[in-house]
Amino acid sequence: MLDNNTLIHILNNYEADARNALTKRITDDNEITRRYEGQPYGSEIEDRSQVVSEDVKDTVESDMPALIRTLVNSGPICKFTANDPENEADVKEAEEKTEFADWLIRGQVGSYKINYDFIKTVDMYKCAALKYVIDEDERVVKEEFKAPQGGEIELLEKITSTPFYDSHDVISIKPVDDGFLYKVEIKTKRQEIKILPVPNETFLISSDAQSIEDAELVGDISTKTRGELLAEGYKRELVDKLPQSKGNTEGETTRSLRYGKNESASTNSNEWALQKVEIIDLVALVDYHQNGMLERRHIIKSGDFILENEPFDHVNYTLASAIGIPYSAMGEGRAKQVLNVARVKTELERGLIDNTLLNNNPETHINDNVNQDDQYSNEIGKVVRHKGQTPVANNVSPYTVPYVGDKALIAIQYQDQKKSKIVGNQLTSQGLNADEINNETATRFKGVEKAEAAKLELTVRNIAEIGYKKLYSGVVWMAQRYMDREVVINKMGDSVKIDPSKWQFDHDTSVQVGLGTGNSQETVENLTGLWQIHTQLKAEQSPLTDEVKRYNVLSDLTKALELTDVSRYFNNPEKPNELLQAENEQLNAAMMQAQEQMALLQQAADNPLAEAEMVKREGELAIAQGKLQLEVAKLQEQQRQFDVKTNQDDSQHEDDVALQVTKLELDNQTDLPGGVQ
């Protein structure tokens, strides 16, 4: 087994390599930030135009609506698929994993901001990273509860049903007075998986990594105060030895570029508890047991001190780039592709403005006969005095600069076309005159639009397949191995309980967004056509369709219309309780139809000439009544099964409460009503 000194030596070598790569990456990222912000290039000339082209910002901001609509607002980005579609438990677990992971990634307070920042960073810079961790919070809280009529037993049930107290031990219950008010001391323990943004200037990865999975080192740099480390449970003598942070020069430059520099902010403090310490959180491959086998370990270090060291066979980071580079974990952003265009357009636009100003305010050459005070005046329609009898033209001569604005505009348009070819953000009308537009066909324009969208759609695919696929599978991996209690999630307004500790299958993850998903109108058109095909198949009683398949089309169509709650519009045929209302309505309609037929038969019975017609209608009524009775019987059986399941759930709940009361009796050596006898 490696001793600490040898381990620190290995980690420091890994870290030095990753920091060198980080420094180069930060240099590139900072240049993109300057161009995005429209900052000067440094080559500006005083009293000349200093305009800066905003092509970098235009590219990024024009990408974002489609990226957000496709990745964040179109339903689950990924889903888990059952290995055996015939195995009900396998299918149910895959659905639970999809719901749980999507709830974690897109359904939390602050999720939108985390996803937005991640996607925009991918589009702008070389890469973007997210980190997912499991956080356990254990504390003792004191609360006052007003107990129901049943006293302490019902009070325990109330505490159990409160989401905040999912995992708890009731230390004591004491009545405050003779009424129903109780003072309760509860030891709570919360487990939750958190998804954390990792700023680019703090992300570490080995320079030669081909993917995040094979990297020798992956991690991030952060700073914490000594007081925070003490509160996290580290011993004071260890915290006192940790080196005080000297600051990350490259990182501080990046942050000042993005957020502005706060001159009054102190980088550190003389107060011991407020002193900042640099913390490196690493997942590293090392031959820890010196048996020739590399293993991945989670290590937290500060300087040459190791705070935590444990085996951890997983990289709890996800990484994505807009444009991939073969055999490299790092790619590049779309913004980098227009840096040269932005520089050239800046020069062209500056020249255009300077040339226009010179033509509007031409140079004037004068001799000593002209009154210079008059000439220097900016007044329009001014009088300029001069001496002598010679013509004015002999004393004042304007110096004309040729106007080249039209030629500059052609050059600027060429650069715009060049940018469009690079990133695909081309307007269909750009560069075409009226005659050419009239001669264009709708088919060609549709082809142009698809060609324009192809590169952005590839970016969507890269982010989903490389970044989000790893994130979805990673949070499920974390939950399945470390969470030991139920989680209550919100699904379309309903509370759903999921217990990751009971998951037993390994499932594949598939991406749900793909090429073309960014075009909502086209998706709606395709799904509408698919619905018409299913409708025709049903009319032909073809075995190629069923109600579940038809519902799936409607579900995807609803999402394409950016209406997230499908249950608001359609009933799910796989959920009988959603169909009860529809079946009741159909049953009532059948009963009304039967009553109308009986009234007609009664009228026919009063007419002796219509006896034959009455016999015929009686036969039809008998058939209708038979069908009606069959439908009633089916509905009653469904209701009976629903009641049985509800009773079973209630019975199980009562058993669970009884066991909790019994545990309380054993812990407190007292007898409470409701325990197991």
C-alpha positions in Angstrom: 0.0 0.0 0.0 1.3 3.5 -0.9 2.4 5.7 2.0 1.2 9.3 2.1 4.4 10.8 0.9 4.6 8.6 -2.3 0.9 9.2 -2.9 1.3 12.9 -2.6 4.3 12.8 -5.0 2.1 10.9 -7.6 -0.8 13.3 -7.2 1.4 16.4 -7.4 2.8 15.1 -10.8 -0.8 14.5 -12.0 -1.9 17.9 -10.8 1.1 19.7 -12.4 0.2 18.2 -15.8 -3.5 19.1 -15.4 -2.7 22.7 -14.2 -0.4 23.3 -17.3 -3.3 22.2 -19.5 -5.6 24.4 -17.5 -3.4 27.5 -18.0 -3.4 27.0 -21.8 -7.2 26.5 -21.8 -7.8 29.6 -19.7 -5.7 31.7 -22.1 -8.0 30.6 -25.0 -11.1 31.0 -23.0 -10.1 34.5 -21.9 -9.7 35.6 -25.5 -13.2 34.4 -26.3 -14.5 36.3 -23.2 -12.9 39.5 -24.4 -14.4 39.1 -27.9 -17.8 38.2 -26.5 -17.7 41.3 -24.3 -16.5 43.5 -27.2 -13.4 44.6 -25.4 -10.6 46.5 -27.4 -8.0 44.5 -29.2 -5.2 46.8 -28.0 -4.3 48.0 -31.6 -6.7 51.0 -31.5 -5.4 54.4 -32.7 -6.4 57.6 -30.9 -9.0 59.8 -32.7 -9.9 56.9 -35.0 -12.8 54.5 -34.9 -12.5 51.9 -32.1 -15.6 49.9 -32.9 -15.4 46.1 -32.2 -17.4 43.6 -34.2 -19.7 41.5 -32.0 -19.7 38.3 -34.2 -18.7 36.1 -31.3 -21.6 37.3 -29.1 -24.0 37.2 -32.0 -23.1 33.5 -32.7 -23.5 32.4 -29.1 -26.7 34.3 -28.5 -28.3 33.1 -31.7 -27.4 29.5 -30.8 -28.9 29.6 -27.3 -32.7 29.6 -28.0 -32.5 26.4 -30.1 -30.1 24.7 -27.7 -32.3 25.5 -24.6 -35.5 24.6 -26.4 -34.1 21.3 -27.6 -32.2 20.2 -24.5 -34.0 21.7 -21.5 -37.6 22.2 -22.6 -38.3 19.1 -24.7 -38.8 16.5 -21.9 -36.3 14.1 -20.6 -33.0 14.4 -22.4 -32.2 10.7 -21.8 -34.1 7.6 -20.7 -33.3 4.2 -19.3 -34.5 1.2 -21.3 -35.4 -2.2 -19.9 -33.2 -5.1 -20.8 -36.3 -7.4 -20.9 -39.5 -5.6 -22.1 -41.5 -8.6 -20.9 -40.2 -8.3 -17.3 -42.6 -5.9 -15.5 -40.1 -5.3 -12.7 -37.3 -4.5 -15.2 -39.6 -2.1 -17.1 -40.8 -0.3 -13.9 -37.3 0.1 -12.6 -36.1 1.7 -15.9 -39.1 4.1 -15.8 -38.3 5.0 -12.2 -34.7 5.7 -13.0 -35.7 8.0 -15.9 -38.1 9.9 -13.6 -35.6 10.2 -10.8 -32.7 11.3 -12.9 -34.8 13.8 -14.9 -36.2 15.2 -11.7 -32.7 15.7 -10.3 -31.3 17.2 -13.5 -34.2 19.4 -14.7 -36.7 19.6 -11.8 -34.9 21.2 -8.9 -34.9 24.8 -7.8 -32.0 26.3 -9.7 -31.8 23.5 -12.3 -32.6 25.8 -15.2 -29.7 28.1 -14.3 -27.2 25.2 -13.9 -28.3 23.7 -17.3 -28.3 27.2 -19.0 -24.8 28.0 -17.8 -23.5 24.5 -18.8 -24.9 24.7 -22.3 -23.7 28.3 -22.9 -20.2 27.4 -21.6 -20.1 24.5 -24.0 -21.1 26.7 -26.9 -18.6 29.5 -26.0 -15.5 27.7 -24.7 -13.4 24.5 -25.2 -15.6 22.5 -22.8 -17.9 22.7 -19.8 -18.1 20.4 -16.7 -20.7 19.4 -14.1 -20.1 17.5 -10.9 -22.6 15.4 -9.0 -22.1 14.4 -5.3 -24.1 12.8 -2.6 -24.7 15.1 0.4 -25.7 13.8 3.8 -27.1 16.2 6.4 -27.6 15.0 9.9 -28.8 17.2 12.7 -31.1 17.4 15.7 -34.2 19.7 15.5 -36.7 20.7 18.1 -40.2 21.3 17.0 -43.6 21.9 18.6 -46.5 19.9 17.1 -50.2 20.1 17.8 -51.2 16.5 18.0 -54.5 15.2 16.5 -57.2 13.5 18.7 -55.3 10.3 18.8 -52.5 11.8 20.8 -48.9 10.6 20.4 -49.6 7.8 18.0 -51.2 10.0 15.4 -48.5 12.6 16.1 -45.9 10.0 15.1 -47.9 9.3 11.9 -47.9 13.0 11.2 -44.2 13.3 11.6 -43.6 10.2 9.4 -45.8 11.7 6.6 -43.9 15.0 6.7 -41.3 15.0 3.8 -38.7 16.8 5.8 -38.6 14.0 8.3 -38.4 11.0 5.9 -35.5 9.6 7.8 -35.6 10.4 11.5 -35.4 9.1 15.0 -37.7 10.7 17.5 -35.6 11.2 20.6 -38.3 12.5 22.9 -42.0 13.6 22.9 -43.0 15.8 25.8 -46.4 17.4 26.3 -46.2 21.1 26.8 -49.4 21.3 28.8 -52.6 19.3 29.3 -53.7 20.2 25.8 -52.6 18.7 22.5 -49.3 20.6 22.2 -46.1 18.5 22.3 -42.5 19.4 22.2 -40.6 16.9 19.9 -36.9 16.4 19.6 -36.0 14.7 16.3 -32.7 13.5 14.9 -32.9 13.9 11.2 -30.8 12.6 8.4 -31.1 13.7 4.8 -29.6 12.2 1.7 -29.6 14.1 -1.6 -27.7 14.1 -4.8 -26.5 17.6 -5.8 -25.5 18.7 -9.3 -22.8 21.4 -9.0 -21.5 23.7 -11.7 -17.7 23.5 -12.2 -16.2 26.8 -13.6 -13.8 26.2 -16.4 -11.0 28.0 -14.6 -11.2 25.4 -11.7 -11.6 22.2 -13.7 -8.6 19.8 -13.9 -8.2 16.9 -16.3 -5.1 15.1 -17.5 -3.7 16.7 -20.7 -3.6 13.5 -22.7 -7.0 12.2 -21.7 -9.1 10.8 -24.6 -12.2 10.8 -22.5 -13.2 11.7 -19.0 -13.4 8.0 -18.2 -9.8 7.1 -19.0 -8.2 10.3 -17.5 -5.5 9.6 -14.9 -6.9 12.6 -12.9 -10.1 14.5 -13.0 -11.0 17.1 -10.3 -11.6 20.7 -9.5 -10.1 23.5 -7.4 -12.0 25.4 -4.7 -11.3 27.5 -1.7 -12.8 27.1 1.8 -12.3 29.0 5.0 -10.7 27.2 7.9 -14.0 27.7 9.8 -15.9 25.9 7.1 -13.5 22.9 7.2 -13.8 22.8 11.0 -17.6 22.7 10.6 -17.3 19.8 8.2 -15.7 17.7 10.8 -12.0 18.0 10.2 -9.8 18.2 13.3 -8.5 21.7 14.2 -4.9 20.5 14.4 -5.1 19.3 10.8 -6.9 22.4 9.6 -4.3 24.6 11.3 -1.5 22.9 9.2 -3.2 23.5 5.8 -1.4 26.2 3.7 -3.2 29.4 3.3 -4.4 30.0 -0.3 -2.2 32.2 -2.5 -4.9 32.6 -5.1 -5.2 31.3 -8.6 -3.8 34.1 -10.9 -5.3 32.7 -14.1 -8.6 31.9 -12.4 -8.8 35.4 -10.9 -8.1 37.0 -14.3 -11.0 34.9 -15.8 -13.4 35.8 -13.1 -12.5 39.5 -13.3 -13.1 39.4 -17.1 -16.5 37.7 -16.7 -17.9 39.4 -13.6 -15.8 42.6 -13.1 -13.1 43.1 -10.6 -14.0 44.0 -7.0 -11.1 46.1 -5.8 -12.5 46.1 -2.3 -12.7 42.3 -2.0 -10.1 40.8 0.2 -8.4 37.7 -1.0 -7.7 36.5 2.6 -8.0 37.5 6.2 -5.9 37.7 9.3 -8.8 36.1 11.2 -8.1 32.4 11.5 -11.6 31.2 10.8 -11.9 33.3 7.7 -8.5 32.4 6.2 -9.0 30.7 2.9 -7.5 27.3 2.1 -7.2 25.8 -1.4 -8.9 22.4 -1.7 -8.3 20.0 -4.6 -11.1 17.4 -5.0 -9.7 14.6 -7.2 -10.7 11.3 -8.7 -7.3 9.7 -9.6 -6.0 6.4 -11.0 -3.2 5.0 -8.8 -1.7 1.6 -8.0 -2.6 2.1 -4.4 -2.1 -1.5 -3.3 1.1 -1.8 -5.4 -0.1 -5.0 -7.1 0.2 -3.7 -10.6 -3.5 -2.9 -10.9 -4.6 0.7 -11.2 -7.7 1.6 -9.1 -9.6 4.8 -9.0 -9.8 6.7 -5.7 -11.5 9.8 -4.4 -9.0 12.0 -2.7 -9.3 15.5 -1.2 -6.0 17.3 -0.6 -4.7 20.7 0.3 -1.1 21.3 -0.4 0.8 18.2 0.7 -2.0 17.1 3.2 -4.5 14.5 2.4 -7.9 15.1 4.0 -9.8 12.2 2.5 -8.8 9.0 0.6 -11.2 6.3 -0.3 -11.8 3.8 -3.2 -14.3 5.2 -5.6 -14.8 3.3 -8.9 -16.5 6.2 -10.7 -15.8 9.6 -12.2 -18.5 11.9 -10.8 -18.0 14.6 -13.4 -19.5 15.0 -16.9 -17.7 16.9 -19.6 -19.0 18.1 -23.0 -17.7 20.2 -26.0 -19.7 21.6 -28.9 -17.2 20.4 -31.5 -15.3 17.3 -30.8 -11.6 16.7 -31.5 -10.7 13.1 -32.3 -9.0 11.2 -29.5 -9.2 14.1 -27.1 -11.5 14.7 -24.1 -11.4 18.4 -25.0 -13.0 19.9 -28.1 -13.7 23.5 -28.8 -16.7 25.9 -28.8 -18.5 27.3 -31.8 -17.4 30.8 -30.7 -13.8 30.1 -31.5 -14.7 29.4 -35.1 -15.6 33.1 -35.7 -12.7 34.8 -33.9 -10.8 35.5 -37.2 -14.0 36.7 -38.8 -14.6 39.1 -35.9 -11.1 40.5 -36.1 -11.3 41.1 -39.9 -14.8 42.6 -39.6 -13.5 44.9 -36.8 -10.9 46.3 -39.2 -13.3 46.7 -42.1 -16.0 48.4 -39.9 -13.4 50.8 -38.5 -12.2 51.6 -42.0 -15.7 52.1 -43.2 -16.5 54.5 -40.3 -13.3 56.5 -40.7 -13.8 56.8 -44.4 -17.4 58.0 -44.0 -16.3 60.5 -41.4 -13.6 61.9 -43.7 -16.1 62.3 -46.5 -18.5 64.1 -44.2 -15.8 66.2 -42.8 -13.1 66.6 -45.5 -9.7 68.0 -44.9 -9.3 71.7 -46.0 -6.0 73.2 -47.2 -5.7 77.0 -46.6 -3.0 79.6 -47.0 -2.1 82.7 -44.9 -4.7 84.8 -46.6 -7.6 82.9 -44.8 -8.8 83.8 -41.3 -7.9 80.7 -39.4 -10.5 81.4 -36.6 -13.3 81.4 -39.2 -11.9 78.2 -40.7 -11.7 76.3 -37.4 -15.3 77.1 -36.5 -17.8 74.1 -36.8 -20.7 76.4 -37.5 -22.8 75.3 -40.5 -23.1 78.0 -43.2 -20.2 80.0 -41.6 -18.4 82.9 -43.3 -14.7 82.5 -43.9 -12.8 85.7 -44.4 -9.7 86.0 -46.6 -7.4 88.7 -47.8 -6.3 89.8 -51.2 -7.9 90.0 -54.6 -7.3 86.4 -55.7 -10.2 84.0 -56.2 -11.3 82.0 -53.1 -10.3 78.7 -54.7 -6.7 79.9 -54.7 -6.8 80.3 -50.9 -9.0 77.4 -49.8 -8.7 73.9 -51.3 -10.7 70.9 -49.9 -8.7 67.6 -49.9 -11.1 64.9 -51.2 -10.7 61.3 -50.0 -12.3 58.7 -52.3 -15.4 57.1 -50.7 -14.9 53.3 -50.5 -17.9 52.5 -48.2 -19.7 50.4 -50.9 -16.6 48.3 -51.4 -16.2 47.9 -47.6 -19.8 46.7 -47.4 -19.1 44.1 -50.0 -16.1 42.9 -48.0 -18.1 42.8 -44.8 -20.9 40.9 -46.5 -18.3 38.4 -47.7 -17.1 37.9 -44.1 -20.7 37.4 -43.0 -21.1 34.7 -45.7 -17.9 33.1 -44.5 -19.1 33.0 -41.0 -22.4 31.5 -42.1 -20.5 28.7 -43.8 -18.5 28.1 -40.7 -21.2 28.0 -38.0 -24.4 27.6 -40.1 -26.1 30.8 -39.0 -27.0 32.0 -42.5 -30.1 34.0 -43.3 -31.7 32.5 -46.4 -32.1 35.9 -48.0 -28.5 37.1 -47.4 -26.6 37.9 -50.5 -29.5 37.4 -52.9 -31.1 40.2 -54.9 -34.8 40.5 -55.8 -34.5 38.7 -59.2 -32.6 35.7 -57.6 -35.2 35.5 -54.8 -38.0 35.4 -57.3 -36.3 32.5 -59.2 -35.7 30.5 -56.0 -38.0 27.6 -55.2 -39.5 26.7 -51.9 -37.7 23.3 -52.1 -34.3 25.0 -52.3 -35.0 27.3 -49.4 -36.0 24.3 -47.3 -32.8 22.6 -48.2 -30.8 25.7 -47.3 -32.6 25.9 -43.9 -31.7 22.2 -43.2 -28.1 22.8 -44.2 -27.9 25.8 -41.9 -29.3 23.9 -38.9 -27.1 20.8 -39.4 -24.1 22.1 -37.5 -26.1 23.4 -34.6 -28.0 20.1 -34.4 -24.7 18.3 -34.3 -23.8 20.4 -31.3 -27.0 19.3 -29.7 -26.1 15.7 -30.3 -22.6 16.2 -28.9 -23.9 17.8 -25.7 -26.6 15.1 -25.2 -24.6 12.0 -26.1 -21.4 13.0 -24.3 -22.5 15.4 -21.5 -26.0 14.6 -20.5 -25.9 10.8 -21.1 -23.0 10.6 -18.6 -24.9 12.8 -16.2 -28.1 10.8 -16.3 -26.3 7.5 -15.8 -24.0 9.0 -13.2 -26.7 10.3 -10.8 -28.5 6.9 -11.1 -25.2 5.1 -10.3 -24.7 7.3 -7.3 -28.2 6.9 -6.0 -28.3 3.1 -6.5 -25.1 2.6 -4.4 -25.4 5.3 -1.7 -29.0 6.1 -1.1 -30.7 3.9 1.5 -34.2 5.5 1.8 -37.2 6.5 -0.3 -37.2 9.8 -2.2 -40.4 11.7 -2.8 -40.4 13.3 -6.2 -43.0 15.4 -8.0 -44.3 14.0 -11.3 -46.8 16.1 -13.1 -48.3 17.4 -9.9 -48.4 14.0 -8.1 -46.0 12.9 -5.4 -44.2 9.7 -6.3 -42.1 7.6 -3.9 -38.9 6.0 -5.4 -36.5 3.9 -3.4 -33.1 3.7 -5.3 -31.8 1.1 -2.8 -34.2 -1.5 -4.2 -33.0 -1.1 -7.8 -31.3 -4.3 -9.0 -30.9 -4.0 -12.7 -28.3 -2.3 -14.9 -29.9 -0.4 -17.7 -28.7 1.2 -20.9 -29.2 4.9 -21.3 -30.5 6.3 -24.6 -30.7 9.9 -25.8 -34.2 11.3 -26.5 -33.1 14.4 -28.4 -31.6 14.0 -31.8 -30.9 15.7 -35.1 -33.9 17.7 -36.1 -35.5 18.1 -32.7 -34.6 21.7 -32.6 -37.2 22.4 -35.3 -40.4 22.1 -33.4 -42.6 22.9 -36.5 -41.1 20.1 -38.5 -41.4 17.7 -35.5 -45.1 18.6 -35.1 -45.7 18.0 -38.9 -44.0 14.6 -38.7 -45.9 13.4 -35.7 -49.2 14.7 -37.1 -48.5 12.5 -40.2 -47.7 9.6 -38.0 -51.0 10.0 -36.1 -52.9 9.9 -39.4 -51.2 6.6 -40.3 -52.1 5.1 -36.9 -55.7 6.4 -37.3 -55.9 4.6 -40.7 -54.4 1.4 -39.3 -57.0 1.4 -36.5 -59.9 1.9 -39.0 -58.5 -1.1 -40.9 -58.3 -3.0 -37.5 -54.6 -3.7 -38.3 -52.5 -5.4 -35.6 -49.8 -2.8 -36.3 -51.2 -0.3 -33.9 -52.9 -0.2 -30.5 -53.9 2.4 -27.9 -50.5 2.6 -26.2 -48.8 3.3 -29.5 -51.3 6.0 -30.4 -50.9 7.5 -26.9 -47.1 7.6 -27.5 -47.6 9.6 -30.7 -49.9 12.1 -28.8 -47.4 12.3 -25.9 -44.5 13.2 -28.2 -46.7 15.6 -30.1 -47.7 17.4 -26.9 -44.0 17.8 -25.9 -43.2 19.1 -29.4 -45.8 21.8 -28.8 -43.9 22.6 -25.6 -46.8 21.5 -23.4 -45.0 19.5 -20.8 -48.0 18.0 -18.9 -49.4 15.3 -21.2 -51.9 14.1 -18.6 -53.7 17.5 -18.9 -54.7 16.6 -22.5 -54.7 12.8 -22.9 -55.4 9.7 -20.7 -52.6 7.1 -20.5 -54.1 3.7 -21.5 -51.4 2.0 -19.3 -52.9 3.6 -16.2 -56.4 2.3 -15.5 -57.3 5.1 -13.0 -56.8 7.7 -15.8 -59.4 5.8 -17.9 -62.1 5.6 -15.3 -63.5 9.0 -16.1 -63.7 8.3 -19.8 -65.3 4.9 -19.2 -67.9 6.5 -16.9 -68.8 9.0 -19.6 -69.1 6.3 -22.2 -71.3 4.2 -19.9 -73.6 7.2 -19.2 -73.9 7.8 -22.9 -74.8 4.1 -23.5 -77.5 4.3 -20.7 -79.0 7.4 -22.2 -79.1 5.8 -25.6 -80.9 2.7 -24.1 -83.4 4.9 -22.4 -84.2 6.6 -25.7 -84.7 3.3 -27.4 -87.1 2.1 -24.6 -89.1 5.3 -25.1 -89.4 4.6 -28.8 -90.5 1.0 -28.1 -93.2 2.3 -25.7 -94.5 4.5 -28.5 -94.5 1.6 -30.9 -96.4 -0.6 -28.4 -99.2 2.0 -28.4 -99.6 1.5 -32.2 -100.9 -2.0 -33.0 -99.9 -1.6 -36.7 -96.2 -1.4 -35.6 -96.0 -4.7 -33.8 -93.4 -6.1 -36.2 -91.3 -3.0 -35.8 -91.6 -3.3 -32.0 -90.4 -6.9 -32.1 -87.4 -5.8 -34.1 -86.6 -3.0 -31.7 -87.0 -5.3 -28.7 -84.3 -7.5 -30.1 -82.0 -4.5 -30.6 -82.7 -3.3 -27.1 -81.9 -6.8 -25.7 -78.5 -6.7 -27.5 -77.8 -3.2 -26.3 -78.8 -4.0 -22.7 -76.5 -7.1 -22.8 -73.6 -4.9 -23.9 -74.4 -2.4 -21.3 -74.5 -5.0 -18.5 -71.1 -6.3 -19.7 -69.6 -2.8 -19.6 -71.1 -2.3 -16.1 -69.6 -5.6 -15.0 -66.2 -4.7 -16.4 -66.3 -1.3 -14.6 -67.3 -2.9 -11.3 -64.5 -5.4 -11.5 -62.0 -2.6 -12.2 -63.4 -0.7 -9.2 -63.2 -3.8 -7.0 -59.5 -4.4 -8.0 -58.8 -0.7 -7.3 -60.4 -1.0 -3.8 -58.5 -4.2 -3.0 -55.2 -2.5 -3.9 -56.1 0.6 -1.8 -57.0 -1.6 1.2 -53.7 -3.5 0.9 -51.8 -0.2 0.8 -53.7 1.0 3.9 -52.9 -2.2 5.7 -49.3 -2.0 4.8 -49.2 1.6 6.1 -50.8 0.5 9.4 -48.2 -2.3 9.8 -45.4 0.2 9.1 -46.7 2.6 11.8 -47.1 -0.2 14.3 -43.4 -1.2 13.7 -42.3 2.4 14.2 -44.3 2.6 17.5 -42.8 -0.7 18.6 -39.3 0.7 17.9 -40.1 3.8 19.9 -41.3 1.6 22.8 -38.0 -0.4 22.8 -35.9 2.7 22.5 -37.7 4.5 25.4 -38.6 1.4 27.5 -42.3 2.4 27.6 -45.6 1.1 26.4 -47.5 2.9 23.7 -50.8 2.0 22.2 -50.6 0.8 18.6 -47.4 -1.3 18.9 -46.9 -4.9 17.7 -48.2 -7.3 20.4 
